[in-house]
């Protein structure tokens, strides 16, 4: 049986004794099969790697969520290897069965209908069980909708957070989005076409309609489309015309806030005072960069100005205030 050495593309051969083992011999990790996690195209057959095609032709067993769909895909490649289904309803039972196959020396390929297995698809339980038993797991990388969408979105790509599918119930959906609202990374969601408009509407309310966003649909297919705009504009568009096909929603992360505090804040206040800005203007400018309330920040500016005044010089009056002869902008002076 041909075997793949990870990272080399080379093969080696291992003697097989069949599914059973005679004389009560106990299996060792050296005689175990290999679990391959194989990425398949998300729409364009040309995206299948040569390595993935070879592994699928070589393994003893192919596990997938939808054997009919994968069967048609394999038929186009001329592959007729044994298949088993692996979906949410039978994942626990199938995992036990395939771990037995792997321990008995069978090589297994885990695939999904489109893209990379275990990413918002079944199979994670099988991979974890294989790792726990000391069975070798080899990824065969390739197409992934989340990576394809992020790479061409035009949003920040240095950090992104993949959420996958959102909750269907309205309350759970809102709570989940609220939990994500402060993340500064680009947010990535999978969504069904019929729920896209509703999800965009709630995102608009939770994140704010001005946030940049992208709706990517039918990636790598003939009708591939990236619709860019704000959550407000995208919500209106897809409320009037629901999208067709597989949908990925990307939302810009929350804007970074520079939090000034302590000595940094006081130093910035003194710089702005030296530039001639009045306390109210300073408080308004620095408010987004601190965790203080506007009134707390204003009092801090006044305190800083009063301290500078005691060191020498005559303070300027703030707008709308009257001088009381004691150096403060607002409020009564000491008796």
C-alpha positions in Angstrom: 0.0 0.0 0.0 1.4 3.4 -1.0 2.0 5.7 1.9 2.8 9.5 1.9 5.7 10.9 3.7 4.5 14.3 4.9 6.2 17.2 3.2 8.2 15.1 0.7 5.6 13.8 -1.7 7.4 10.5 -1.6 5.9 7.1 -0.9 6.9 4.1 1.1 5.4 0.7 1.4 4.3 -1.1 4.6 3.5 -4.8 4.8 -0.1 -5.5 5.5 -1.7 -8.5 7.3 -5.3 -7.5 6.6 -7.9 -6.0 8.9 -7.5 -8.6 11.6 -4.3 -9.6 13.5 -3.5 -13.2 14.3 -2.1 -14.8 17.4 -3.4 -12.1 19.6 -0.6 -9.7 18.5 -1.0 -6.2 19.9 -0.9 -3.3 17.5 1.9 -0.8 17.8 1.9 2.8 16.5 4.4 1.8 13.8 1.8 -0.6 12.3 -1.1 1.9 12.5 -2.6 3.4 9.4 -2.5 7.1 8.7 -5.4 9.6 8.9 -5.2 12.1 6.1 -7.2 15.4 6.4 -7.7 16.2 2.7 -8.9 19.6 1.4 -11.1 19.4 -1.7 -12.2 22.2 -4.1 -14.9 24.7 -3.0 -16.2 25.1 -6.5 -13.5 24.8 -9.1 -12.1 21.3 -9.8 -8.8 22.8 -11.0 -8.1 23.8 -7.3 -7.5 20.1 -6.3 -3.8 19.5 -5.7 -2.0 16.7 -7.3 -1.0 15.4 -3.9 -4.6 15.4 -2.7 -5.7 13.4 -5.8 -2.9 10.9 -5.2 -3.8 10.4 -1.5 -7.4 9.9 -2.3 -6.5 7.2 -4.9 -4.1 5.5 -2.5 -6.1 5.2 0.8 -8.2 2.3 1.9 -11.2 4.3 3.1 -12.6 7.8 2.4 -14.9 9.4 5.0 -17.2 12.3 4.2 -20.3 14.0 5.3 -22.1 13.4 2.0 -21.0 10.2 0.3 -23.2 10.9 -2.8 -21.7 14.3 -3.5 -18.1 13.0 -2.8 -18.9 9.9 -4.9 -19.6 12.1 -7.9 -16.4 14.1 -7.2 -14.3 10.9 -6.9 -15.9 9.4 -10.1 -14.6 12.4 -12.1 -11.1 11.5 -10.8 -11.6 7.8 -11.7 -11.4 6.8 -8.0 -13.6 4.0 -6.6 -12.3 3.5 -3.1 -14.5 2.4 -0.3 -16.5 5.3 1.3 -18.3 5.7 4.6 -20.4 8.6 5.8 -19.4 10.8 8.7 -21.9 13.4 9.9 -23.1 14.9 13.1 -25.7 12.2 13.8 -23.2 9.2 13.4 -19.9 10.9 14.2 -19.4 9.2 17.6 -20.1 5.7 16.2 -18.2 6.2 13.0 -15.2 7.6 14.9 -14.9 4.4 16.9 -15.2 2.3 13.8 -12.5 4.2 11.9 -10.1 4.3 14.8 -10.4 0.5 14.7 -9.6 0.6 11.0 -6.6 2.8 11.5 -5.3 0.6 14.4 -5.6 -2.4 12.0 -3.4 -0.6 9.5 -5.9 0.9 7.2 -5.2 4.4 5.7 -8.2 6.8 5.9 -8.8 10.1 4.1 -11.2 12.5 5.8 -12.8 14.9 3.3 -15.8 17.3 3.3 -18.1 18.3 0.5 -16.1 21.4 -0.2 -13.0 22.9 1.4 -10.9 21.8 4.4 -12.4 19.1 6.7 -13.2 19.9 10.4 -13.5 23.7 9.6 -17.2 24.2 10.4 -17.7 20.5 9.3 -17.6 17.2 11.0 -14.4 15.3 11.6 -12.9 17.1 14.6 -13.8 14.2 16.9 -12.1 11.7 14.6 -8.9 13.7 14.4 -8.8 14.2 18.2 -9.4 10.5 18.8 -6.6 9.6 16.4 -4.2 11.9 18.1 -5.2 10.5 21.5 -4.4 6.9 20.3 -1.0 7.9 18.8 -2.2 7.6 15.2 -0.4 9.8 12.7 -2.6 12.6 11.3 -1.3 14.3 8.1 -3.0 17.4 6.6 -3.2 17.7 2.9 -3.8 21.4 2.5 -5.8 23.1 -0.2 -8.9 25.2 -0.7 -10.6 26.9 2.2 -13.4 29.4 1.8 -12.4 31.5 4.9 -8.8 32.0 3.6 -10.0 32.7 0.1 -12.5 35.3 1.3 -10.1 37.0 3.6 -7.3 37.2 1.1 -9.5 39.0 -1.5 -11.7 41.0 0.8 -9.7 44.2 1.0 -10.1 44.2 4.8 -7.2 43.8 7.3 -5.6 40.4 6.9 -2.9 40.6 9.6 -5.4 39.5 12.2 -8.8 37.8 11.5 -11.2 35.8 13.7 -13.2 33.0 12.1 -16.5 32.4 13.9 -18.0 30.0 11.4 -21.8 29.7 11.4 -23.8 32.0 13.7 -26.6 30.9 16.0 -30.0 30.7 14.3 -32.1 32.0 17.2 -32.4 35.8 17.3 -31.4 36.1 21.0 -28.4 33.9 20.7 -27.3 35.6 17.5 -27.4 39.0 19.1 -25.5 37.8 22.3 -22.8 36.2 20.2 -22.3 39.3 18.1 -22.2 41.5 21.2 -19.4 39.3 22.5 -17.4 39.8 19.3 -18.1 43.5 18.9 -14.9 44.8 20.6 -12.5 42.5 18.7 -10.1 44.5 16.5 -9.5 41.6 14.1 -11.5 41.2 10.8 -14.5 39.0 11.6 -15.4 36.1 9.3 -18.7 34.3 9.3 -20.3 31.5 7.2 -24.0 32.1 6.5 -26.8 30.6 4.5 -28.3 32.8 1.7 -31.8 32.9 3.3 -30.4 34.2 6.7 -27.8 36.7 5.2 -30.1 39.7 5.3 -31.3 39.1 8.9 -27.7 38.6 10.1 -26.5 41.8 8.4 -29.4 43.6 10.1 -28.4 42.5 13.6 -24.7 43.2 12.8 -25.7 46.7 11.8 -27.4 47.2 15.1 -24.6 45.6 17.2 -21.5 46.7 15.4 -22.8 50.0 13.9 -23.9 50.6 10.3 -20.7 52.4 9.4 -18.5 49.4 9.8 -16.9 48.2 6.5 -18.0 44.7 5.4 -17.9 42.3 2.5 -20.3 39.7 1.4 -18.5 37.0 -0.7 -20.5 34.4 -2.5 -20.0 31.4 -4.8 -16.2 31.6 -4.3 -14.2 30.0 -7.1 -17.4 29.3 -9.1 -18.7 30.9 -12.3 -20.8 33.5 -10.5 -18.2 34.4 -7.8 -18.9 37.8 -6.4 -17.5 40.2 -3.7 -19.9 42.9 -2.6 -18.2 45.6 -0.5 -19.6 48.4 1.5 -20.8 49.2 5.0 -23.1 47.0 7.1 -25.8 49.5 6.5 -25.5 49.5 2.7 -25.1 45.7 2.5 -28.0 45.1 4.7 -30.2 47.3 2.5 -29.0 45.6 -0.7 -29.5 42.0 0.5 -32.8 42.8 2.1 -34.1 43.7 -1.3 -32.3 41.0 -3.2 -31.2 37.9 -1.2 -27.9 36.4 -2.3 -27.6 33.0 -4.1 -25.2 30.3 -3.3 -22.7 29.8 -0.5 -22.1 33.1 1.5 -19.2 34.3 3.6 -19.6 37.6 5.5 -16.5 39.6 6.6 -16.7 42.6 8.9 -13.9 45.0 9.7 -12.7 44.8 13.3 -13.4 47.4 15.9 -11.2 50.5 15.7 -8.1 50.4 17.8 -8.3 52.7 20.9 -5.1 54.1 22.3 -5.8 54.1 26.0 -3.9 56.9 27.8 -3.6 56.8 31.5 -1.4 58.1 34.3 1.8 59.9 33.3 1.2 59.5 29.6 -2.2 61.2 29.9 -0.8 64.0 32.0 2.1 64.5 29.6 -0.4 64.8 26.7 -2.5 67.2 28.6 0.5 69.5 29.3 1.5 69.4 25.6 -1.9 70.5 24.5 -2.0 73.2 27.2 1.3 74.5 26.0 -0.1 74.6 22.5 -2.8 77.0 23.8 -5.8 74.7 23.7 -8.5 75.4 26.3 -9.5 72.7 28.9 -12.8 71.9 27.2 -11.1 71.4 23.9 -8.4 69.2 25.4 -11.0 67.0 27.2 -13.0 66.6 23.9 -9.8 65.7 22.0 -8.5 63.2 24.5 -11.8 61.6 25.5 -11.7 58.8 22.9 -8.2 57.8 24.0 -8.9 57.4 27.7 -11.2 55.3 29.9 -12.3 58.4 31.9 -15.6 60.0 31.6 -15.7 63.5 29.9 -16.3 65.2 33.3 -13.4 63.3 35.0 -11.1 64.1 32.1 -12.1 67.8 32.2 -11.4 68.0 36.0 -8.0 66.4 35.3 -7.2 69.0 32.7 -8.1 71.8 35.1 -6.0 70.2 37.9 -3.0 70.1 35.5 -3.5 73.7 34.4 -3.8 74.9 38.0 -0.6 73.1 38.9 1.2 74.8 36.0 -0.2 78.2 37.1 1.1 77.8 40.6 4.5 77.2 39.0 4.3 80.6 37.3 2.3 82.4 34.6 -1.2 83.6 34.2 -3.8 81.0 33.0 -6.1 81.7 30.1 -9.8 81.6 30.9 -11.8 78.8 29.4 -14.7 79.6 27.0 -17.7 80.9 28.9 -16.1 81.1 32.3 -15.3 84.0 34.5 -12.0 84.7 36.1 -12.0 84.5 39.9 -8.4 85.5 40.3 -7.3 82.1 41.6 -6.1 80.5 38.4 -9.0 78.0 37.9 -11.3 78.1 34.9 -14.5 77.1 36.5 -16.0 77.1 40.0 -15.5 79.3 43.0 -12.0 80.0 44.4 -10.9 79.3 47.9 -12.2 81.6 50.7 
